[in-house]
Amino acid sequence: MWLKGNAKFLLGNPQLSMADLSLVCEIMQLEVLSDSERDRILGPHEKIRGWVQNVKKATSPHFDEVHELILKVKTRTAATLGSELSKDLKTASKL
């Protein structure tokens, strides 16, 4: 509904708006999920994925700076889950 036609930004706007900036921050919170969970939620919505990329390009390099913390949390979470999974597999193999 908000991504009308072939426009790059919300409500069919050709230029970035505060609405785009606000909503992209909400959508980016999905980055802390595992890749499979994020893809399950956003996978069927290619238009949203394209819109996020448009916002990222329009605000580069600031987009990455603003979302750096979220991406660090994702990396740490993945590393923690990976080591816990590894421990679980070792324990299971001993059983």
Short mmCIF file of the C-alpha atoms (twelve columns), coordinates in Angstrom:
data_MODEL
# 
_entry.id   MODEL 
# 
loop_
_atom_site.group_PDB 
_atom_site.id 
_atom_site.type_symbol 
_atom_site.label_atom_id 
_atom_site.label_alt_id 
_atom_site.label_comp_id 
_atom_site.label_asym_id 
_atom_site.label_seq_id 
_atom_site.Cartn_x 
_atom_site.Cartn_y 
_atom_site.Cartn_z 
_atom_site.pdbx_PDB_model_num 
ATOM 1  C CA . MET A 1  0.000  0.000   0.000  1 
ATOM 2  C CA . TRP A 2  2.766  2.461   0.926  1 
ATOM 3  C CA . LEU A 3  5.058  1.474   -1.927 1 
ATOM 4  C CA . LYS A 4  2.952  2.609   -4.854 1 
ATOM 5  C CA . GLY A 5  3.988  1.988   -8.428 1 
ATOM 6  C CA . ASN A 6  7.660  2.036   -9.274 1 
ATOM 7  C CA . ALA A 7  8.609  4.951   -7.022 1 
ATOM 8  C CA . LYS A 8  11.689 4.463   -4.874 1 
ATOM 9  C CA . PHE A 9  10.181 5.760   -1.641 1 
ATOM 10 C CA . LEU A 10 7.004  5.649   0.431  1 
ATOM 11 C CA . LEU A 11 3.714  6.935   -0.915 1 
ATOM 12 C CA . GLY A 12 5.106  7.059   -4.423 1 
ATOM 13 C CA . ASN A 13 7.542  9.846   -3.626 1 
ATOM 14 C CA . PRO A 14 10.597 10.242  -5.845 1 
ATOM 15 C CA . GLN A 15 12.546 11.639  -2.873 1 
ATOM 16 C CA . LEU A 16 13.329 10.310  0.581  1 
ATOM 17 C CA . SER A 17 11.054 11.543  3.401  1 
ATOM 18 C CA . MET A 18 10.996 11.415  7.191  1 
ATOM 19 C CA . ALA A 19 8.463  8.594   6.866  1 
ATOM 20 C CA . ASP A 20 11.039 6.522   4.975  1 
ATOM 21 C CA . LEU A 21 13.699 7.180   7.602  1 
ATOM 22 C CA . SER A 22 11.366 6.333   10.457 1 
ATOM 23 C CA . LEU A 23 10.030 3.125   8.940  1 
ATOM 24 C CA . VAL A 24 13.391 1.828   7.738  1 
ATOM 25 C CA . CYS A 25 14.661 1.998   11.333 1 
ATOM 26 C CA . GLU A 26 11.757 -0.194  12.423 1 
ATOM 27 C CA . ILE A 27 12.339 -2.680  9.604  1 
ATOM 28 C CA . MET A 28 16.076 -2.804  10.333 1 
ATOM 29 C CA . GLN A 29 15.329 -4.152  13.811 1 
ATOM 30 C CA . LEU A 30 14.578 -7.440  12.065 1 
ATOM 31 C CA . GLU A 31 18.328 -7.708  11.427 1 
ATOM 32 C CA . VAL A 32 18.870 -9.038  14.959 1 
ATOM 33 C CA . LEU A 33 16.902 -12.154 14.024 1 
ATOM 34 C CA . SER A 34 18.558 -15.137 12.438 1 
ATOM 35 C CA . ASP A 35 18.848 -14.933 8.664  1 
ATOM 36 C CA . SER A 36 16.232 -17.649 8.245  1 
ATOM 37 C CA . GLU A 37 13.711 -15.869 10.473 1 
ATOM 38 C CA . ARG A 38 14.309 -12.510 8.808  1 
ATOM 39 C CA . ASP A 39 13.958 -14.112 5.390  1 
ATOM 40 C CA . ARG A 40 10.768 -15.861 6.489  1 
ATOM 41 C CA . ILE A 41 9.257  -12.495 7.424  1 
ATOM 42 C CA . LEU A 42 10.613 -10.333 4.587  1 
ATOM 43 C CA . GLY A 43 11.186 -12.989 1.937  1 
ATOM 44 C CA . PRO A 44 7.799  -12.716 0.258  1 
ATOM 45 C CA . HIS A 45 8.058  -8.918  0.188  1 
ATOM 46 C CA . GLU A 46 10.618 -8.098  -2.505 1 
ATOM 47 C CA . LYS A 47 9.270  -4.566  -2.818 1 
ATOM 48 C CA . ILE A 48 10.119 -3.884  0.835  1 
ATOM 49 C CA . ARG A 49 13.609 -5.304  0.410  1 
ATOM 50 C CA . GLY A 50 14.137 -3.082  -2.634 1 
ATOM 51 C CA . TRP A 51 12.820 -0.061  -0.758 1 
ATOM 52 C CA . VAL A 52 15.268 -0.700  2.132  1 
ATOM 53 C CA . GLN A 53 18.105 -0.785  -0.427 1 
ATOM 54 C CA . ASN A 54 16.862 2.485   -1.958 1 
ATOM 55 C CA . VAL A 55 16.850 4.160   1.456  1 
ATOM 56 C CA . LYS A 56 20.290 2.734   2.200  1 
ATOM 57 C CA . LYS A 57 21.691 4.092   -1.073 1 
ATOM 58 C CA . ALA A 58 20.062 7.507   -0.580 1 
ATOM 59 C CA . THR A 59 21.496 7.903   2.922  1 
ATOM 60 C CA . SER A 60 24.879 6.251   2.421  1 
ATOM 61 C CA . PRO A 61 27.268 6.242   4.296  1 
ATOM 62 C CA . HIS A 62 25.130 7.408   7.220  1 
ATOM 63 C CA . PHE A 63 22.752 4.453   6.984  1 
ATOM 64 C CA . ASP A 64 25.528 2.019   7.897  1 
ATOM 65 C CA . GLU A 65 26.765 4.266   10.705 1 
ATOM 66 C CA . VAL A 66 23.315 4.516   12.255 1 
ATOM 67 C CA . HIS A 67 22.661 0.769   12.020 1 
ATOM 68 C CA . GLU A 68 26.161 -0.297  13.047 1 
ATOM 69 C CA . LEU A 69 25.039 -1.277  16.550 1 
ATOM 70 C CA . ILE A 70 22.248 -3.510  15.268 1 
ATOM 71 C CA . LEU A 71 24.679 -5.291  12.960 1 
ATOM 72 C CA . LYS A 72 27.169 -5.756  15.828 1 
ATOM 73 C CA . VAL A 73 24.430 -7.277  17.986 1 
ATOM 74 C CA . LYS A 74 23.567 -9.641  15.151 1 
ATOM 75 C CA . THR A 75 27.196 -10.707 14.782 1 
ATOM 76 C CA . ARG A 76 27.583 -11.312 18.521 1 
ATOM 77 C CA . THR A 77 24.286 -13.166 18.731 1 
ATOM 78 C CA . ALA A 78 25.219 -15.395 15.803 1 
ATOM 79 C CA . ALA A 79 28.611 -16.148 17.359 1 
ATOM 80 C CA . THR A 80 27.032 -16.954 20.733 1 
ATOM 81 C CA . LEU A 81 24.353 -19.144 19.197 1 
ATOM 82 C CA . GLY A 82 26.952 -20.887 17.061 1 
ATOM 83 C CA . SER A 83 29.117 -21.758 20.059 1 
ATOM 84 C CA . GLU A 84 26.075 -22.898 22.063 1 
ATOM 85 C CA . LEU A 85 24.911 -25.052 19.165 1 
ATOM 86 C CA . SER A 86 28.389 -26.526 18.897 1 
ATOM 87 C CA . LYS A 87 28.310 -27.395 22.641 1 
ATOM 88 C CA . ASP A 88 24.856 -28.934 22.268 1 
ATOM 89 C CA . LEU A 89 26.007 -31.070 19.360 1 
ATOM 90 C CA . LYS A 90 29.063 -32.273 21.280 1 
ATOM 91 C CA . THR A 91 26.880 -33.138 24.275 1 
ATOM 92 C CA . ALA A 92 24.357 -34.924 22.073 1 
ATOM 93 C CA . SER A 93 27.096 -36.949 20.390 1 
ATOM 94 C CA . LYS A 94 28.297 -38.175 23.810 1 
ATOM 95 C CA . LEU A 95 24.816 -39.429 24.633 1 
# 
